[in-house]
Amino acid sequence: MKVRNSLKSLKNRHRDCRVIRRHGRTYVINKTNRRFKARQG
């Protein structure tokens, strides 16, 4: 998991990436390719 400033660039790396907000933090998760994970905040 990476902690990044910009999650929009990570979302564009793979077509299954989703941007999700949980507990005031923003996450990029990917069900099919698990290594594309990131957190903001």
PyMOL Python script that loads the backbone (N, CA, C, O; Angstrom):
from pymol import cmd

cmd.read_pdbstr("""\
ATOM      1  N   MET A   1       0.847  -1.190   0.000  1.00  0.00           N
ATOM      2  CA  MET A   1       0.000   0.000   0.000  1.00  0.00           C
ATOM      3  C   MET A   1       0.881   1.238   0.000  1.00  0.00           C
ATOM      4  O   MET A   1       1.811   1.357   0.798  1.00  0.00           O
ATOM      5  N   LYS A   2       0.574   2.158  -0.909  1.00  0.00           N
ATOM      6  CA  LYS A   2       1.300   3.416  -0.980  1.00  0.00           C
ATOM      7  C   LYS A   2       0.429   4.538  -0.405  1.00  0.00           C
ATOM      8  O   LYS A   2      -0.795   4.516  -0.536  1.00  0.00           O
ATOM      9  N   VAL A   3       1.070   5.502   0.222  1.00  0.00           N
ATOM     10  CA  VAL A   3       0.376   6.711   0.674  1.00  0.00           C
ATOM     11  C   VAL A   3       0.812   7.827  -0.261  1.00  0.00           C
ATOM     12  O   VAL A   3       1.993   8.166  -0.331  1.00  0.00           O
ATOM     13  N   ARG A   4      -0.165   8.402  -0.988  1.00  0.00           N
ATOM     14  CA  ARG A   4       0.180   9.300  -2.081  1.00  0.00           C
ATOM     15  C   ARG A   4      -0.600  10.598  -1.974  1.00  0.00           C
ATOM     16  O   ARG A   4      -1.623  10.677  -1.295  1.00  0.00           O
ATOM     17  N   ASN A   5      -0.085  11.630  -2.673  1.00  0.00           N
ATOM     18  CA  ASN A   5      -0.803  12.894  -2.761  1.00  0.00           C
ATOM     19  C   ASN A   5      -1.903  12.821  -3.812  1.00  0.00           C
ATOM     20  O   ASN A   5      -3.027  13.263  -3.575  1.00  0.00           O
ATOM     21  N   SER A   6      -1.576  12.264  -4.968  1.00  0.00           N
ATOM     22  CA  SER A   6      -2.537  12.226  -6.067  1.00  0.00           C
ATOM     23  C   SER A   6      -2.947  10.784  -6.329  1.00  0.00           C
ATOM     24  O   SER A   6      -2.119   9.948  -6.689  1.00  0.00           O
ATOM     25  N   LEU A   7      -4.234  10.500  -6.144  1.00  0.00           N
ATOM     26  CA  LEU A   7      -4.725   9.152  -6.401  1.00  0.00           C
ATOM     27  C   LEU A   7      -5.274   8.990  -7.807  1.00  0.00           C
ATOM     28  O   LEU A   7      -5.522   7.875  -8.264  1.00  0.00           O
ATOM     29  N   LYS A   8      -5.460  10.114  -8.488  1.00  0.00           N
ATOM     30  CA  LYS A   8      -6.026  10.042  -9.829  1.00  0.00           C
ATOM     31  C   LYS A   8      -5.076   9.351 -10.803  1.00  0.00           C
ATOM     32  O   LYS A   8      -5.510   8.620 -11.694  1.00  0.00           O
ATOM     33  N   SER A   9      -3.772   9.587 -10.628  1.00  0.00           N
ATOM     34  CA  SER A   9      -2.802   8.937 -11.515  1.00  0.00           C
ATOM     35  C   SER A   9      -2.739   7.441 -11.243  1.00  0.00           C
ATOM     36  O   SER A   9      -2.520   6.654 -12.163  1.00  0.00           O
ATOM     37  N   LEU A  10      -2.929   7.039  -9.980  1.00  0.00           N
ATOM     38  CA  LEU A  10      -2.910   5.606  -9.676  1.00  0.00           C
ATOM     39  C   LEU A  10      -4.162   4.908 -10.179  1.00  0.00           C
ATOM     40  O   LEU A  10      -4.126   3.731 -10.534  1.00  0.00           O
ATOM     41  N   LYS A  11      -5.271   5.640 -10.207  1.00  0.00           N
ATOM     42  CA  LYS A  11      -6.507   5.048 -10.711  1.00  0.00           C
ATOM     43  C   LYS A  11      -6.395   4.712 -12.194  1.00  0.00           C
ATOM     44  O   LYS A  11      -7.014   3.761 -12.671  1.00  0.00           O
ATOM     45  N   ASN A  12      -5.606   5.495 -12.918  1.00  0.00           N
ATOM     46  CA  ASN A  12      -5.503   5.289 -14.362  1.00  0.00           C
ATOM     47  C   ASN A  12      -4.515   4.194 -14.733  1.00  0.00           C
ATOM     48  O   ASN A  12      -4.359   3.890 -15.916  1.00  0.00           O
ATOM     49  N   ARG A  13      -3.843   3.594 -13.755  1.00  0.00           N
ATOM     50  CA  ARG A  13      -2.857   2.560 -14.076  1.00  0.00           C
ATOM     51  C   ARG A  13      -3.500   1.250 -14.490  1.00  0.00           C
ATOM     52  O   ARG A  13      -2.912   0.472 -15.241  1.00  0.00           O
ATOM     53  N   HIS A  14      -4.712   1.004 -13.997  1.00  0.00           N
ATOM     54  CA  HIS A  14      -5.373  -0.270 -14.298  1.00  0.00           C
ATOM     55  C   HIS A  14      -6.863  -0.008 -14.435  1.00  0.00           C
ATOM     56  O   HIS A  14      -7.403   0.880 -13.775  1.00  0.00           O
ATOM     57  N   ARG A  15      -7.529  -0.773 -15.287  1.00  0.00           N
ATOM     58  CA  ARG A  15      -8.932  -0.441 -15.565  1.00  0.00           C
ATOM     59  C   ARG A  15      -9.876  -0.849 -14.456  1.00  0.00           C
ATOM     60  O   ARG A  15     -11.018  -0.389 -14.433  1.00  0.00           O
ATOM     61  N   ASP A  16      -9.440  -1.707 -13.524  1.00  0.00           N
ATOM     62  CA  ASP A  16     -10.319  -2.143 -12.442  1.00  0.00           C
ATOM     63  C   ASP A  16     -10.130  -1.360 -11.150  1.00  0.00           C
ATOM     64  O   ASP A  16     -10.739  -1.701 -10.136  1.00  0.00           O
ATOM     65  N   CYS A  17      -9.302  -0.320 -11.162  1.00  0.00           N
ATOM     66  CA  CYS A  17      -9.065   0.452  -9.941  1.00  0.00           C
ATOM     67  C   CYS A  17     -10.295   1.281  -9.592  1.00  0.00           C
ATOM     68  O   CYS A  17     -10.937   1.862 -10.467  1.00  0.00           O
ATOM     69  N   ARG A  18     -10.611   1.326  -8.306  1.00  0.00           N
ATOM     70  CA  ARG A  18     -11.737   2.119  -7.825  1.00  0.00           C
ATOM     71  C   ARG A  18     -11.258   3.044  -6.723  1.00  0.00           C
ATOM     72  O   ARG A  18     -10.434   2.664  -5.892  1.00  0.00           O
ATOM     73  N   VAL A  19     -11.782   4.268  -6.723  1.00  0.00           N
ATOM     74  CA  VAL A  19     -11.491   5.221  -5.656  1.00  0.00           C
ATOM     75  C   VAL A  19     -12.650   5.168  -4.666  1.00  0.00           C
ATOM     76  O   VAL A  19     -13.805   5.374  -5.038  1.00  0.00           O
ATOM     77  N   ILE A  20     -12.333   4.890  -3.400  1.00  0.00           N
ATOM     78  CA  ILE A  20     -13.349   4.655  -2.374  1.00  0.00           C
ATOM     79  C   ILE A  20     -12.987   5.453  -1.135  1.00  0.00           C
ATOM     80  O   ILE A  20     -11.819   5.513  -0.751  1.00  0.00           O
ATOM     81  N   ARG A  21     -13.986   6.070  -0.504  1.00  0.00           N
ATOM     82  CA  ARG A  21     -13.762   6.819   0.736  1.00  0.00           C
ATOM     83  C   ARG A  21     -14.241   5.998   1.920  1.00  0.00           C
ATOM     84  O   ARG A  21     -15.394   5.570   1.965  1.00  0.00           O
ATOM     85  N   ARG A  22     -13.345   5.782   2.883  1.00  0.00           N
ATOM     86  CA  ARG A  22     -13.686   5.051   4.105  1.00  0.00           C
ATOM     87  C   ARG A  22     -13.090   5.789   5.295  1.00  0.00           C
ATOM     88  O   ARG A  22     -11.893   6.073   5.321  1.00  0.00           O
ATOM     89  N   HIS A  23     -13.921   6.096   6.273  1.00  0.00           N
ATOM     90  CA  HIS A  23     -13.480   6.697   7.543  1.00  0.00           C
ATOM     91  C   HIS A  23     -12.680   7.980   7.318  1.00  0.00           C
ATOM     92  O   HIS A  23     -11.705   8.235   8.026  1.00  0.00           O
ATOM     93  N   GLY A  24     -13.085   8.786   6.339  1.00  0.00           N
ATOM     94  CA  GLY A  24     -12.394  10.035   6.074  1.00  0.00           C
ATOM     95  C   GLY A  24     -11.108   9.898   5.297  1.00  0.00           C
ATOM     96  O   GLY A  24     -10.432  10.897   5.052  1.00  0.00           O
ATOM     97  N   ARG A  25     -10.750   8.699   4.906  1.00  0.00           N
ATOM     98  CA  ARG A  25      -9.559   8.478   4.093  1.00  0.00           C
ATOM     99  C   ARG A  25      -9.979   8.004   2.714  1.00  0.00           C
ATOM    100  O   ARG A  25     -11.011   7.353   2.553  1.00  0.00           O
ATOM    101  N   THR A  26      -9.174   8.334   1.733  1.00  0.00           N
ATOM    102  CA  THR A  26      -9.477   7.964   0.351  1.00  0.00           C
ATOM    103  C   THR A  26      -8.551   6.824  -0.057  1.00  0.00           C
ATOM    104  O   THR A  26      -7.337   6.894   0.134  1.00  0.00           O
ATOM    105  N   TYR A  27      -9.139   5.781  -0.617  1.00  0.00           N
ATOM    106  CA  TYR A  27      -8.373   4.594  -0.987  1.00  0.00           C
ATOM    107  C   TYR A  27      -8.554   4.301  -2.461  1.00  0.00           C
ATOM    108  O   TYR A  27      -9.604   4.582  -3.039  1.00  0.00           O
ATOM    109  N   VAL A  28      -7.510   3.728  -3.071  1.00  0.00           N
ATOM    110  CA  VAL A  28      -7.625   3.119  -4.385  1.00  0.00           C
ATOM    111  C   VAL A  28      -7.489   1.622  -4.151  1.00  0.00           C
ATOM    112  O   VAL A  28      -6.469   1.162  -3.638  1.00  0.00           O
ATOM    113  N   ILE A  29      -8.520   0.855  -4.526  1.00  0.00           N
ATOM    114  CA  ILE A  29      -8.450  -0.591  -4.384  1.00  0.00           C
ATOM    115  C   ILE A  29      -8.703  -1.240  -5.730  1.00  0.00           C
ATOM    116  O   ILE A  29      -9.297  -0.640  -6.625  1.00  0.00           O
ATOM    117  N   ASN A  30      -8.245  -2.471  -5.860  1.00  0.00           N
ATOM    118  CA  ASN A  30      -8.385  -3.212  -7.104  1.00  0.00           C
ATOM    119  C   ASN A  30      -8.627  -4.675  -6.745  1.00  0.00           C
ATOM    120  O   ASN A  30      -7.791  -5.311  -6.102  1.00  0.00           O
ATOM    121  N   LYS A  31      -9.762  -5.198  -7.159  1.00  0.00           N
ATOM    122  CA  LYS A  31     -10.109  -6.567  -6.795  1.00  0.00           C
ATOM    123  C   LYS A  31      -9.312  -7.590  -7.595  1.00  0.00           C
ATOM    124  O   LYS A  31      -8.983  -8.656  -7.076  1.00  0.00           O
ATOM    125  N   THR A  32      -8.999  -7.280  -8.849  1.00  0.00           N
ATOM    126  CA  THR A  32      -8.364  -8.284  -9.694  1.00  0.00           C
ATOM    127  C   THR A  32      -6.845  -8.266  -9.575  1.00  0.00           C
ATOM    128  O   THR A  32      -6.205  -9.317  -9.616  1.00  0.00           O
ATOM    129  N   ASN A  33      -6.266  -7.073  -9.426  1.00  0.00           N
ATOM    130  CA  ASN A  33      -4.809  -6.971  -9.316  1.00  0.00           C
ATOM    131  C   ASN A  33      -4.508  -6.279  -7.993  1.00  0.00           C
ATOM    132  O   ASN A  33      -4.578  -5.054  -7.897  1.00  0.00           O
ATOM    133  N   ARG A  34      -4.172  -7.067  -6.971  1.00  0.00           N
ATOM    134  CA  ARG A  34      -4.143  -6.576  -5.606  1.00  0.00           C
ATOM    135  C   ARG A  34      -3.007  -5.619  -5.314  1.00  0.00           C
ATOM    136  O   ARG A  34      -3.019  -4.970  -4.268  1.00  0.00           O
ATOM    137  N   ARG A  35      -2.017  -5.505  -6.204  1.00  0.00           N
ATOM    138  CA  ARG A  35      -0.897  -4.641  -5.854  1.00  0.00           C
ATOM    139  C   ARG A  35      -1.169  -3.172  -6.117  1.00  0.00           C
ATOM    140  O   ARG A  35      -0.375  -2.327  -5.705  1.00  0.00           O
ATOM    141  N   PHE A  36      -2.256  -2.839  -6.785  1.00  0.00           N
ATOM    142  CA  PHE A  36      -2.606  -1.435  -6.983  1.00  0.00           C
ATOM    143  C   PHE A  36      -3.463  -0.951  -5.824  1.00  0.00           C
ATOM    144  O   PHE A  36      -4.678  -0.800  -5.952  1.00  0.00           O
ATOM    145  N   LYS A  37      -2.810  -0.710  -4.688  1.00  0.00           N
ATOM    146  CA  LYS A  37      -3.529  -0.219  -3.529  1.00  0.00           C
ATOM    147  C   LYS A  37      -2.859   1.066  -3.084  1.00  0.00           C
ATOM    148  O   LYS A  37      -1.632   1.163  -3.090  1.00  0.00           O
ATOM    149  N   ALA A  38      -3.651   2.051  -2.699  1.00  0.00           N
ATOM    150  CA  ALA A  38      -3.081   3.314  -2.231  1.00  0.00           C
ATOM    151  C   ALA A  38      -4.053   3.972  -1.251  1.00  0.00           C
ATOM    152  O   ALA A  38      -5.247   3.672  -1.221  1.00  0.00           O
ATOM    153  N   ARG A  39      -3.498   4.870  -0.464  1.00  0.00           N
ATOM    154  CA  ARG A  39      -4.292   5.570   0.541  1.00  0.00           C
ATOM    155  C   ARG A  39      -3.888   7.031   0.520  1.00  0.00           C
ATOM    156  O   ARG A  39      -2.736   7.369   0.248  1.00  0.00           O
ATOM    157  N   GLN A  40      -4.861   7.900   0.814  1.00  0.00           N
ATOM    158  CA  GLN A  40      -4.583   9.315   0.917  1.00  0.00           C
ATOM    159  C   GLN A  40      -5.182   9.834   2.212  1.00  0.00           C
ATOM    160  O   GLN A  40      -6.337   9.544   2.523  1.00  0.00           O
ATOM    161  N   GLY A  41      -4.395  10.608   2.981  1.00  0.00           N
ATOM    162  CA  GLY A  41      -4.885  11.198   4.216  1.00  0.00           C
ATOM    163  C   GLY A  41      -4.568  10.369   5.446  1.00  0.00           C
ATOM    164  O   GLY A  41      -4.927  10.754   6.559  1.00  0.00           O
TER     165      GLY A  41
END
""", "prot")
cmd.dss("prot")
cmd.show_as("cartoon", "prot")
cmd.util.cbc("prot")
cmd.orient("prot")
